[in-house]
Amino acid sequence: MFDSIPLRIMRVCGSIPSTVSIFLLCFLVNLSLGAEENETPLTIHDKKGRWNILWGYNRDYFTQSDINFRGPGYRYTLKSVDARDKPESFKADVYLNPSKFEIPQYNVKFMYYFTDRFFLSFGQDHMKYVVTPGQPVKYSGYIDPGVIAKNQLALSTEAAAFIYLFPGHVQEMAGYHGGDQTITLTPDILKYEHTDGLNYLFLDFGWITPLYTSADGLSGISLVSSIGGGPVVCRSDVRVLGKGQNNNFHVSGYGVSGYVATRYEFSRTYFIEFGGKGGYIDLTDVLTSGGSNRASQNFGFLELILSGGIAI
């Protein structure tokens, strides 16, 4: 904008005395230099209108859950069932191979700042949920003996081997049960995993709070917080009373959560973030052994997430 100043000055100077021209020239040059010096340099806190893209990995922890099973000829509940996550051990062929990105427990998130402090974010938490095999649990409900007999015509390999060795174990589930009986979750009773994904798709509202900023404003530490929710898409690998399958992806329920993390920005472009996300998941429609057979459950969860990000 200041490129045209000398031309205007020359036009003015041609019509006024030289002393005044020199004074006017000095004044206008100082004015232009002062305007340039007064421009405030951008810092890590100038976020309005910018996007952040994050990629990371998680470890997951779950509360106990009552799992309800229903289908033709049966309706029963396994009570206070324990489950764990299933992290992938570090292998360069997995973690550094883009074609295998979905194997580890990963997180992807997109953030948009509509002010310097407040943002909307959306993304996916790819968690894994595995019912711990071999645990004893109480159960209640009804199972038609005919269902157990029918399932034995289409057993999984693991269930067939166990039933061959312990043929009477699964028969304990037949009939009515009031909730005082205990059964061990061996392969003939249950295999229950959301290992191709307990996929939490979320939309969050959040805010960032600076904790420390370097003197030049180009690095610092901040606290990132958000709340939100969204659908949960599962791909469930389930065997119920010895029969089942690895099901297709399916919208199985919903979740709500809160997230808090510490972020270190080492430039206006790059940052790392470590945080925790806690929440509640309600799965009302889990696919199990095909047809109309279903399961339902709800539980609390905690994720520990380490991410790296880029600002654009």
C-alpha positions as CSV (number, residue, x, y, z in Angstrom):
1,M,0.0,0.0,0.0
2,F,3.0,2.3,0.6
3,D,4.5,1.7,-2.9
4,S,2.5,4.7,-4.3
5,I,3.6,7.1,-1.6
6,P,6.8,8.3,-3.4
7,L,4.9,9.1,-6.5
8,R,2.3,11.1,-4.6
9,I,5.1,12.9,-2.8
10,M,6.8,13.9,-6.1
11,R,3.6,15.3,-7.4
12,V,3.1,17.4,-4.2
13,C,6.7,18.5,-4.1
14,G,6.5,19.9,-7.6
15,S,4.1,22.6,-6.5
16,I,5.5,23.6,-3.1
17,P,8.8,25.1,-1.9
18,S,11.8,22.7,-1.5
19,T,12.1,23.1,2.3
20,V,8.5,22.1,2.8
21,S,8.9,19.2,0.4
22,I,11.8,17.8,2.4
23,F,9.9,18.1,5.6
24,L,6.9,16.4,4.1
25,L,9.0,13.6,2.6
26,C,10.6,12.8,6.0
27,F,7.2,12.8,7.7
28,L,5.6,10.4,5.2
29,V,8.6,8.0,5.2
30,N,8.5,7.9,9.0
31,L,4.8,7.3,9.0
32,S,5.1,4.3,6.6
33,L,8.0,2.8,8.6
34,G,6.1,3.2,11.8
35,A,3.0,1.4,10.3
36,E,5.2,-1.5,9.3
37,E,6.8,-1.7,12.7
38,N,3.4,-1.6,14.5
39,E,2.2,-4.8,12.7
40,T,1.9,-7.5,15.5
41,P,3.6,-10.8,14.5
42,L,1.4,-13.9,14.7
43,T,1.8,-16.2,17.7
44,I,0.6,-19.7,18.6
45,H,-2.5,-18.1,20.1
46,D,-3.8,-16.7,16.8
47,K,-6.0,-19.6,16.0
48,K,-9.2,-18.2,14.6
49,G,-10.1,-19.7,11.2
50,R,-7.4,-22.4,11.4
51,W,-7.7,-26.2,11.2
52,N,-5.8,-28.7,13.3
53,I,-5.4,-32.3,12.2
54,L,-4.4,-34.9,14.8
55,W,-3.3,-38.6,14.6
56,G,-2.5,-40.7,17.6
57,Y,-2.9,-44.0,19.5
58,N,-4.7,-45.1,22.6
59,R,-4.9,-47.5,25.5
60,D,-8.4,-48.3,26.8
61,Y,-10.0,-49.3,30.1
62,F,-13.6,-50.4,30.7
63,T,-15.9,-50.8,33.6
64,Q,-17.7,-54.1,34.2
65,S,-20.8,-54.6,32.1
66,D,-24.0,-56.7,32.1
67,I,-24.3,-58.2,28.6
68,N,-27.8,-59.2,27.5
69,F,-28.3,-61.8,24.8
70,R,-31.6,-62.4,23.0
71,G,-32.7,-64.5,20.0
72,P,-35.2,-67.2,19.1
73,G,-35.4,-69.6,22.1
74,Y,-33.3,-67.6,24.6
75,R,-33.0,-64.4,26.5
76,Y,-30.3,-64.2,29.3
77,T,-27.8,-61.9,30.9
78,L,-24.2,-62.4,31.9
79,K,-23.5,-60.2,34.9
80,S,-20.5,-57.9,35.8
81,V,-18.4,-59.1,32.8
82,D,-14.8,-57.9,32.7
83,A,-13.2,-56.7,29.4
84,R,-9.9,-55.2,28.2
85,D,-8.4,-53.6,25.2
86,K,-6.2,-55.3,22.6
87,P,-3.2,-53.0,21.8
88,E,-1.0,-54.0,18.9
89,S,2.7,-54.4,19.8
90,F,5.0,-52.0,18.0
91,K,6.0,-53.3,14.6
92,A,7.4,-51.1,11.8
93,D,5.5,-53.1,9.2
94,V,2.2,-52.1,11.0
95,Y,2.7,-48.6,12.5
96,L,4.7,-47.3,9.5
97,N,2.6,-48.9,6.8
98,P,-0.3,-46.7,5.7
99,S,-2.1,-49.7,4.3
100,K,-2.4,-51.2,7.8
101,F,-3.4,-48.0,9.7
102,E,-6.6,-49.6,11.0
103,I,-4.8,-52.4,12.9
104,P,-3.6,-50.5,16.0
105,Q,-5.9,-48.7,18.4
106,Y,-5.8,-45.3,16.7
107,N,-7.3,-41.8,17.0
108,V,-8.0,-39.3,14.3
109,K,-9.4,-35.8,14.9
110,F,-10.1,-32.6,13.0
111,M,-10.5,-29.3,14.8
112,Y,-11.7,-25.9,13.6
113,Y,-11.3,-22.7,15.6
114,F,-14.1,-20.3,15.2
115,T,-12.4,-17.9,17.7
116,D,-8.8,-17.9,19.0
117,R,-9.9,-20.0,21.9
118,F,-13.1,-22.0,21.1
119,F,-13.3,-24.8,18.5
120,L,-15.5,-27.6,17.1
121,S,-13.9,-31.0,16.5
122,F,-14.9,-34.3,15.0
123,G,-13.2,-37.6,14.4
124,Q,-12.9,-41.3,15.3
125,D,-11.6,-43.2,18.3
126,H,-10.8,-46.7,17.2
127,M,-10.9,-48.7,20.4
128,K,-10.9,-52.5,20.9
129,Y,-13.0,-54.3,23.5
130,V,-12.4,-58.0,24.4
131,V,-14.3,-59.9,27.0
132,T,-11.7,-61.6,29.2
133,P,-11.9,-65.4,28.6
134,G,-11.9,-67.8,31.5
135,Q,-13.6,-65.5,34.0
136,P,-16.5,-66.8,36.2
137,V,-19.7,-64.8,36.0
138,K,-23.2,-65.0,37.3
139,Y,-26.1,-65.3,34.9
140,S,-29.8,-65.2,34.7
141,G,-32.6,-65.8,32.2
142,Y,-33.8,-68.7,30.0
143,I,-32.2,-70.8,27.3
144,D,-34.2,-73.5,25.4
145,P,-32.2,-76.8,25.5
146,G,-33.0,-77.1,21.8
147,V,-31.0,-73.9,21.0
148,I,-27.8,-75.5,22.5
149,A,-28.4,-78.7,20.5
150,K,-28.9,-76.7,17.3
151,N,-25.8,-74.6,17.9
152,Q,-23.7,-77.8,18.2
153,L,-24.4,-78.4,14.5
154,A,-22.4,-75.3,13.6
155,L,-19.7,-74.9,16.2
156,S,-16.6,-72.8,15.9
157,T,-13.3,-74.7,16.0
158,E,-12.5,-73.5,19.5
159,A,-15.9,-74.4,20.9
160,A,-15.9,-77.8,19.2
161,A,-12.6,-78.7,20.8
162,F,-13.8,-77.6,24.3
163,I,-17.1,-79.4,24.0
164,Y,-15.3,-82.6,23.0
165,L,-13.3,-82.5,26.2
166,F,-16.0,-81.1,28.5
167,P,-19.4,-82.1,26.9
168,G,-21.5,-81.2,30.0
169,H,-20.3,-77.7,30.5
170,V,-22.5,-75.8,28.0
171,Q,-25.5,-77.9,29.1
172,E,-25.4,-76.1,32.5
173,M,-26.8,-73.1,30.6
174,A,-30.1,-74.9,29.6
175,G,-33.3,-73.9,31.3
176,Y,-34.3,-71.1,33.7
177,H,-31.8,-69.4,35.9
178,G,-32.4,-66.8,38.7
179,G,-29.0,-65.2,38.8
180,D,-27.3,-67.1,41.6
181,Q,-25.6,-69.6,39.2
182,T,-22.0,-69.1,38.0
183,I,-20.5,-70.1,34.7
184,T,-17.0,-69.9,33.4
185,L,-16.6,-68.1,30.0
186,T,-15.0,-70.8,28.1
187,P,-15.1,-71.1,24.2
188,D,-18.3,-73.2,24.3
189,I,-20.1,-70.4,26.3
190,L,-18.9,-67.1,24.9
191,K,-16.4,-65.3,22.7
192,Y,-17.2,-61.6,22.5
193,E,-15.0,-59.0,20.9
194,H,-15.3,-55.6,19.2
195,T,-11.8,-55.9,17.8
196,D,-12.3,-54.7,14.3
197,G,-13.5,-51.7,16.1
198,L,-15.4,-50.2,19.0
199,N,-15.4,-47.2,16.7
200,Y,-16.6,-44.0,18.6
201,L,-17.5,-41.3,16.1
202,F,-17.7,-38.0,17.9
203,L,-18.6,-34.3,17.5
204,D,-17.1,-32.1,20.3
205,F,-17.3,-28.5,21.4
206,G,-14.1,-27.4,23.1
207,W,-11.7,-24.7,24.3
208,I,-8.0,-24.2,24.8
209,T,-6.4,-22.5,27.8
210,P,-2.8,-21.2,27.6
211,L,-0.6,-22.2,30.5
212,Y,2.8,-21.1,29.3
213,T,4.0,-19.1,26.3
214,S,7.6,-18.5,25.2
215,A,8.9,-14.9,24.8
216,D,8.6,-14.9,21.0
217,G,5.1,-16.4,21.2
218,L,6.0,-19.3,18.9
219,S,5.9,-22.2,21.4
220,G,4.1,-23.0,24.6
221,I,2.0,-25.3,26.7
222,S,-1.9,-25.3,26.8
223,L,-4.7,-27.2,28.3
224,V,-7.2,-28.6,25.7
225,S,-10.8,-29.5,26.9
226,S,-13.9,-30.7,25.1
227,I,-17.2,-32.4,25.5
228,G,-19.4,-34.2,23.0
229,G,-20.8,-37.5,21.7
230,G,-21.9,-39.5,18.7
231,P,-22.6,-42.9,17.3
232,V,-20.6,-46.1,18.0
233,V,-20.0,-48.4,15.0
234,C,-18.9,-51.9,16.0
235,R,-17.6,-54.9,14.0
236,S,-18.2,-57.6,16.5
237,D,-16.6,-61.1,16.5
238,V,-19.0,-63.1,18.6
239,R,-19.7,-66.8,19.4
240,V,-22.8,-67.4,21.6
241,L,-23.1,-71.0,23.0
242,G,-20.5,-72.1,20.5
243,K,-22.0,-70.6,17.3
244,G,-21.3,-67.2,15.8
245,Q,-19.4,-65.1,13.3
246,N,-17.3,-62.0,12.6
247,N,-20.1,-59.6,11.8
248,N,-20.1,-56.6,9.4
249,F,-19.7,-53.0,10.6
250,H,-22.9,-51.9,12.3
251,V,-24.2,-48.8,14.2
252,S,-24.6,-50.5,17.5
253,G,-25.2,-47.6,19.9
254,Y,-23.9,-44.2,21.0
255,G,-21.4,-42.6,23.4
256,V,-20.9,-39.4,25.3
257,S,-17.5,-38.2,26.6
258,G,-15.3,-35.5,28.0
259,Y,-11.6,-34.9,27.0
260,V,-8.8,-33.1,28.8
261,A,-5.2,-32.9,27.4
262,T,-1.9,-31.1,27.7
263,R,-0.6,-29.7,24.4
264,Y,2.9,-28.6,23.6
265,E,3.2,-26.4,20.5
266,F,6.8,-26.0,19.3
267,S,5.8,-23.8,16.4
268,R,2.6,-22.3,14.9
269,T,2.4,-25.5,12.7
270,Y,3.4,-28.5,14.8
271,F,2.4,-29.8,18.2
272,I,2.1,-32.9,20.4
273,E,-0.8,-33.7,22.8
274,F,-1.3,-36.2,25.7
275,G,-4.7,-36.5,27.3
276,G,-7.5,-38.6,28.7
277,K,-11.0,-39.2,27.5
278,G,-13.6,-40.6,29.8
279,G,-17.2,-41.4,29.0
280,Y,-20.2,-43.7,28.7
281,I,-21.1,-46.1,25.8
282,D,-24.6,-47.7,25.4
283,L,-24.7,-50.5,22.8
284,T,-28.3,-51.4,22.2
285,D,-28.0,-53.4,19.0
286,V,-24.9,-55.6,18.8
287,L,-24.8,-58.3,16.0
288,T,-24.0,-61.7,17.4
289,S,-24.6,-65.1,15.6
290,G,-26.6,-64.0,12.6
291,G,-30.3,-63.5,11.9
292,S,-32.2,-61.7,14.6
293,N,-29.8,-62.7,17.4
294,R,-28.6,-59.6,19.2
295,A,-26.8,-58.4,22.4
296,S,-26.9,-55.2,24.3
297,Q,-24.7,-53.7,27.0
298,N,-23.4,-50.4,28.5
299,F,-20.2,-49.5,30.2
300,G,-17.9,-46.6,31.2
301,F,-14.6,-46.2,29.5
302,L,-11.3,-44.3,29.8
303,E,-8.8,-43.7,27.0
304,L,-5.2,-42.5,27.3
305,I,-4.3,-40.8,24.0
306,L,-0.9,-39.7,22.6
307,S,-1.3,-37.6,19.4
308,G,0.8,-35.5,17.1
309,G,-0.8,-32.7,15.0
310,I,-0.4,-30.1,12.4
311,A,-2.1,-26.6,12.1
312,I,-3.1,-25.3,8.7
